[in-house]
Amino acid sequence: MNARQVLFGVVLALASGVGGYFAYDAARTSNKDTTVSATAALPDFSLPDIGGLLRQSSEWESKVRVVNFWATWCPPCRREIPLLIQLQSEYGGDLQIIGIAIDDMQAVRDYAATTGFNYPVLVGQQEAVELGNQVLQDWIGLPFTAFVNSEGKVLRVHVGELHRQQADKFLREIF
C-alpha cells in the first residue's frame, strides 16, 4: 500500500467518525479472492437492523447466504449494492443476502431510504468489526463478502468490490 492509499484510508476513517480501523478502495489495491477452509463456520451473531429490530443469525440457518460487510462512506461498497439487490431478486428463497454495515445507524437509514434494499441490512460498529474479524481475520478494508453454504460453512470470502462474474462463479460453487 502506498502513501496515497494510506492517506485516503485515514481520511475515510476520520470522515466516518468511526475509530479503530480504516478503509481504502480494496478493488484498486487487491483483487484477490480469499478462500476460507470449508470447516470454517459463520459465527453466530446478533445485530440490529435499520428498523432497530435485533436480528439473529439463526434466522437464516439452512439457507445459502451472502454476507456483505460494507459502509455508506465506502465508494466500492455503494457500487456493489445494486448487484446484491439483483442477486436477491433472482435467487429469491434459495439465497439470503445479508448486509452488515460497519457504520452509524442514522447514516445507514438515510442511505437505505434512497437505495431500495430487498434484503436485511444490519448495523454495528465495534460488534460488526469483531464479527468481520471472525469471518476474515485481519481485514483492513471494505467491502468484503462471505459466501456461506446451507450448512453454515464459509466457503469463500471475496475482498474488494464484488462484480457479477465473480458472484456467479462463487454461487455456482455453492449451489
Short mmCIF file of the C-alpha atoms (twelve columns), coordinates in Angstrom:
data_MODEL
# 
_entry.id   MODEL 
# 
loop_
_atom_site.group_PDB 
_atom_site.id 
_atom_site.type_symbol 
_atom_site.label_atom_id 
_atom_site.label_alt_id 
_atom_site.label_comp_id 
_atom_site.label_asym_id 
_atom_site.label_seq_id 
_atom_site.Cartn_x 
_atom_site.Cartn_y 
_atom_site.Cartn_z 
_atom_site.pdbx_PDB_model_num 
ATOM 1   C CA . MET A 1   0.000   0.000   0.000   1 
ATOM 2   C CA . ASN A 2   1.475   3.348   -0.979  1 
ATOM 3   C CA . ALA A 3   1.324   6.602   0.976   1 
ATOM 4   C CA . ARG A 4   -1.585  7.931   -1.097  1 
ATOM 5   C CA . GLN A 5   -3.704  4.860   -0.308  1 
ATOM 6   C CA . VAL A 6   -2.896  5.066   3.400   1 
ATOM 7   C CA . LEU A 7   -3.802  8.758   3.450   1 
ATOM 8   C CA . PHE A 8   -7.071  8.012   1.618   1 
ATOM 9   C CA . GLY A 9   -7.908  5.351   4.209   1 
ATOM 10  C CA . VAL A 10  -7.160  7.642   7.126   1 
ATOM 11  C CA . VAL A 11  -9.293  10.420  5.623   1 
ATOM 12  C CA . LEU A 12  -12.190 7.987   5.142   1 
ATOM 13  C CA . ALA A 13  -11.896 6.748   8.696   1 
ATOM 14  C CA . LEU A 14  -11.862 10.264  10.087  1 
ATOM 15  C CA . ALA A 15  -14.746 11.324  7.871   1 
ATOM 16  C CA . SER A 16  -16.791 8.352   9.018   1 
ATOM 17  C CA . GLY A 17  -16.403 9.210   12.666  1 
ATOM 18  C CA . VAL A 18  -15.564 5.590   13.423  1 
ATOM 19  C CA . GLY A 19  -12.197 4.971   15.050  1 
ATOM 20  C CA . GLY A 20  -10.048 1.891   15.259  1 
ATOM 21  C CA . TYR A 21  -9.947  0.893   11.597  1 
ATOM 22  C CA . PHE A 22  -9.785  2.392   8.156   1 
ATOM 23  C CA . ALA A 23  -10.983 1.557   4.699   1 
ATOM 24  C CA . TYR A 24  -9.498  2.067   1.302   1 
ATOM 25  C CA . ASP A 25  -10.534 1.093   -2.185  1 
ATOM 26  C CA . ALA A 26  -9.601  -2.567  -1.966  1 
ATOM 27  C CA . ALA A 27  -10.653 -3.131  -5.573  1 
ATOM 28  C CA . ARG A 28  -7.793  -0.902  -6.718  1 
ATOM 29  C CA . THR A 29  -5.151  -2.371  -4.452  1 
ATOM 30  C CA . SER A 30  -6.146  -6.020  -4.226  1 
ATOM 31  C CA . ASN A 31  -8.487  -8.012  -6.388  1 
ATOM 32  C CA . LYS A 32  -7.694  -11.318 -4.732  1 
ATOM 33  C CA . ASP A 33  -10.190 -13.890 -3.581  1 
ATOM 34  C CA . THR A 34  -9.515  -15.284 -0.159  1 
ATOM 35  C CA . THR A 35  -10.635 -18.874 0.093   1 
ATOM 36  C CA . VAL A 36  -11.581 -19.979 3.588   1 
ATOM 37  C CA . SER A 37  -11.469 -23.611 4.662   1 
ATOM 38  C CA . ALA A 38  -14.813 -25.385 4.307   1 
ATOM 39  C CA . THR A 39  -14.655 -26.193 8.022   1 
ATOM 40  C CA . ALA A 40  -14.884 -22.512 8.984   1 
ATOM 41  C CA . ALA A 41  -18.407 -21.827 10.222  1 
ATOM 42  C CA . LEU A 42  -20.118 -18.480 10.036  1 
ATOM 43  C CA . PRO A 43  -20.142 -17.247 13.644  1 
ATOM 44  C CA . ASP A 44  -23.452 -16.693 15.400  1 
ATOM 45  C CA . PHE A 45  -24.278 -13.004 15.655  1 
ATOM 46  C CA . SER A 46  -26.959 -10.544 16.742  1 
ATOM 47  C CA . LEU A 47  -27.152 -7.043  15.314  1 
ATOM 48  C CA . PRO A 48  -29.951 -4.510  14.905  1 
ATOM 49  C CA . ASP A 49  -31.475 -3.910  11.507  1 
ATOM 50  C CA . ILE A 50  -32.222 -0.425  10.189  1 
ATOM 51  C CA . GLY A 51  -35.636 -0.548  11.863  1 
ATOM 52  C CA . GLY A 52  -33.972 -1.153  15.241  1 
ATOM 53  C CA . LEU A 53  -35.081 -4.799  15.495  1 
ATOM 54  C CA . LEU A 54  -32.383 -7.133  16.860  1 
ATOM 55  C CA . ARG A 55  -31.767 -9.838  14.251  1 
ATOM 56  C CA . GLN A 56  -30.157 -13.200 14.966  1 
ATOM 57  C CA . SER A 57  -28.015 -15.135 12.505  1 
ATOM 58  C CA . SER A 58  -30.126 -18.207 13.322  1 
ATOM 59  C CA . GLU A 59  -32.976 -16.641 11.288  1 
ATOM 60  C CA . TRP A 60  -31.203 -17.704 8.126   1 
ATOM 61  C CA . GLU A 61  -29.967 -21.155 9.150   1 
ATOM 62  C CA . SER A 62  -30.165 -23.778 6.395   1 
ATOM 63  C CA . LYS A 63  -30.097 -21.106 3.671   1 
ATOM 64  C CA . VAL A 64  -27.257 -20.241 1.350   1 
ATOM 65  C CA . ARG A 65  -26.096 -16.804 2.495   1 
ATOM 66  C CA . VAL A 66  -24.049 -13.988 1.051   1 
ATOM 67  C CA . VAL A 67  -22.886 -11.792 3.930   1 
ATOM 68  C CA . ASN A 68  -21.623 -8.420  2.744   1 
ATOM 69  C CA . PHE A 69  -19.611 -6.135  5.042   1 
ATOM 70  C CA . TRP A 70  -19.843 -2.525  3.885   1 
ATOM 71  C CA . ALA A 71  -20.235 1.135   4.881   1 
ATOM 72  C CA . THR A 72  -22.086 4.132   3.469   1 
ATOM 73  C CA . TRP A 73  -18.855 6.130   3.193   1 
ATOM 74  C CA . CYS A 74  -17.142 3.418   1.090   1 
ATOM 75  C CA . PRO A 75  -17.464 4.026   -2.696  1 
ATOM 76  C CA . PRO A 76  -16.870 0.396   -3.827  1 
ATOM 77  C CA . CYS A 77  -19.375 -0.759  -1.203  1 
ATOM 78  C CA . ARG A 78  -22.032 1.516   -2.640  1 
ATOM 79  C CA . ARG A 79  -21.219 0.422   -6.200  1 
ATOM 80  C CA . GLU A 80  -21.804 -3.284  -5.459  1 
ATOM 81  C CA . ILE A 81  -25.170 -2.876  -3.675  1 
ATOM 82  C CA . PRO A 82  -27.236 -2.888  -6.916  1 
ATOM 83  C CA . LEU A 83  -25.702 -6.283  -7.763  1 
ATOM 84  C CA . LEU A 84  -26.617 -7.638  -4.326  1 
ATOM 85  C CA . ILE A 85  -30.189 -6.369  -4.754  1 
ATOM 86  C CA . GLN A 86  -30.318 -8.053  -8.156  1 
ATOM 87  C CA . LEU A 87  -28.965 -11.361 -6.791  1 
ATOM 88  C CA . GLN A 88  -31.556 -11.355 -4.000  1 
ATOM 89  C CA . SER A 89  -34.309 -10.834 -6.572  1 
ATOM 90  C CA . GLU A 90  -33.021 -13.505 -8.934  1 
ATOM 91  C CA . TYR A 91  -32.382 -16.236 -6.374  1 
ATOM 92  C CA . GLY A 92  -35.381 -15.455 -4.181  1 
ATOM 93  C CA . GLY A 93  -35.964 -18.057 -1.487  1 
ATOM 94  C CA . ASP A 94  -32.834 -20.074 -2.314  1 
ATOM 95  C CA . LEU A 95  -30.439 -17.354 -1.222  1 
ATOM 96  C CA . GLN A 96  -30.300 -14.786 1.555   1 
ATOM 97  C CA . ILE A 97  -28.187 -11.679 1.134   1 
ATOM 98  C CA . ILE A 98  -27.345 -10.059 4.479   1 
ATOM 99  C CA . GLY A 99  -25.754 -6.631  4.563   1 
ATOM 100 C CA . ILE A 100 -23.698 -5.743  7.622   1 
ATOM 101 C CA . ALA A 101 -22.942 -2.044  7.697   1 
ATOM 102 C CA . ILE A 102 -19.990 -1.008  9.821   1 
ATOM 103 C CA . ASP A 103 -21.325 2.464   10.205  1 
ATOM 104 C CA . ASP A 104 -23.539 4.871   12.094  1 
ATOM 105 C CA . MET A 105 -27.202 3.782   12.259  1 
ATOM 106 C CA . GLN A 106 -28.599 7.118   11.036  1 
ATOM 107 C CA . ALA A 107 -26.214 7.237   8.071   1 
ATOM 108 C CA . VAL A 108 -27.328 3.739   7.051   1 
ATOM 109 C CA . ARG A 109 -31.008 4.614   7.484   1 
ATOM 110 C CA . ASP A 110 -30.585 7.728   5.345   1 
ATOM 111 C CA . TYR A 111 -28.781 5.770   2.641   1 
ATOM 112 C CA . ALA A 112 -31.326 2.925   2.757   1 
ATOM 113 C CA . ALA A 113 -34.192 5.391   2.229   1 
ATOM 114 C CA . THR A 114 -32.924 6.019   -1.299  1 
ATOM 115 C CA . THR A 115 -31.486 2.612   -2.150  1 
ATOM 116 C CA . GLY A 116 -34.350 0.116   -2.180  1 
ATOM 117 C CA . PHE A 117 -32.738 -2.729  -0.266  1 
ATOM 118 C CA . ASN A 118 -34.619 -6.010  -0.661  1 
ATOM 119 C CA . TYR A 119 -32.520 -7.842  1.906   1 
ATOM 120 C CA . PRO A 120 -31.845 -7.303  5.606   1 
ATOM 121 C CA . VAL A 121 -29.345 -4.588  6.439   1 
ATOM 122 C CA . LEU A 122 -27.834 -4.907  9.894   1 
ATOM 123 C CA . VAL A 123 -25.775 -2.193  11.525  1 
ATOM 124 C CA . GLY A 124 -22.991 -2.187  14.066  1 
ATOM 125 C CA . GLN A 125 -19.753 -0.537  14.872  1 
ATOM 126 C CA . GLN A 126 -17.358 -2.361  17.190  1 
ATOM 127 C CA . GLU A 127 -19.504 -5.524  17.288  1 
ATOM 128 C CA . ALA A 128 -19.649 -5.580  13.477  1 
ATOM 129 C CA . VAL A 129 -15.869 -5.076  13.296  1 
ATOM 130 C CA . GLU A 130 -15.401 -8.020  15.674  1 
ATOM 131 C CA . LEU A 131 -17.733 -10.182 13.573  1 
ATOM 132 C CA . GLY A 132 -15.815 -9.159  10.467  1 
ATOM 133 C CA . ASN A 133 -12.585 -10.264 12.129  1 
ATOM 134 C CA . GLN A 134 -14.117 -13.662 12.863  1 
ATOM 135 C CA . VAL A 135 -15.105 -14.034 9.211   1 
ATOM 136 C CA . LEU A 136 -11.869 -12.618 7.732   1 
ATOM 137 C CA . GLN A 137 -9.040  -12.261 10.211  1 
ATOM 138 C CA . ASP A 138 -7.005  -9.058  9.970   1 
ATOM 139 C CA . TRP A 139 -9.148  -7.456  7.261   1 
ATOM 140 C CA . ILE A 140 -8.183  -3.885  6.565   1 
ATOM 141 C CA . GLY A 141 -10.673 -2.626  4.036   1 
ATOM 142 C CA . LEU A 142 -14.230 -2.684  2.886   1 
ATOM 143 C CA . PRO A 143 -16.111 -4.189  1.235   1 
ATOM 144 C CA . PHE A 144 -15.712 -7.901  1.724   1 
ATOM 145 C CA . THR A 145 -18.259 -10.614 1.157   1 
ATOM 146 C CA . ALA A 146 -18.594 -14.118 2.620   1 
ATOM 147 C CA . PHE A 147 -20.286 -16.891 0.647   1 
ATOM 148 C CA . VAL A 148 -21.842 -19.377 3.067   1 
ATOM 149 C CA . ASN A 149 -23.388 -22.750 2.194   1 
ATOM 150 C CA . SER A 150 -26.641 -24.076 3.653   1 
ATOM 151 C CA . GLU A 151 -24.709 -25.888 6.415   1 
ATOM 152 C CA . GLY A 152 -23.293 -22.566 7.624   1 
ATOM 153 C CA . LYS A 153 -19.760 -23.093 6.309   1 
ATOM 154 C CA . VAL A 154 -17.938 -20.084 4.888   1 
ATOM 155 C CA . LEU A 155 -16.662 -21.388 1.551   1 
ATOM 156 C CA . ARG A 156 -15.163 -18.211 0.158   1 
ATOM 157 C CA . VAL A 157 -14.551 -14.628 1.177   1 
ATOM 158 C CA . HIS A 158 -14.150 -12.071 -1.587  1 
ATOM 159 C CA . VAL A 159 -12.143 -8.964  -0.720  1 
ATOM 160 C CA . GLY A 160 -12.989 -5.797  -2.625  1 
ATOM 161 C CA . GLU A 161 -15.868 -4.783  -4.834  1 
ATOM 162 C CA . LEU A 162 -17.916 -7.761  -5.993  1 
ATOM 163 C CA . HIS A 163 -18.770 -7.998  -9.687  1 
ATOM 164 C CA . ARG A 164 -21.386 -10.130 -11.450 1 
ATOM 165 C CA . GLN A 165 -18.967 -12.636 -12.965 1 
ATOM 166 C CA . GLN A 166 -17.358 -13.278 -9.572  1 
ATOM 167 C CA . ALA A 167 -20.699 -13.613 -7.784  1 
ATOM 168 C CA . ASP A 168 -21.973 -16.080 -10.384 1 
ATOM 169 C CA . LYS A 169 -18.820 -18.171 -10.087 1 
ATOM 170 C CA . PHE A 170 -18.968 -18.280 -6.280  1 
ATOM 171 C CA . LEU A 171 -22.680 -19.079 -6.223  1 
ATOM 172 C CA . ARG A 172 -22.185 -21.931 -8.729  1 
ATOM 173 C CA . GLU A 173 -19.664 -23.379 -6.255  1 
ATOM 174 C CA . ILE A 174 -22.299 -23.350 -3.516  1 
ATOM 175 C CA . PHE A 175 -25.463 -24.431 -5.371  1 
# 
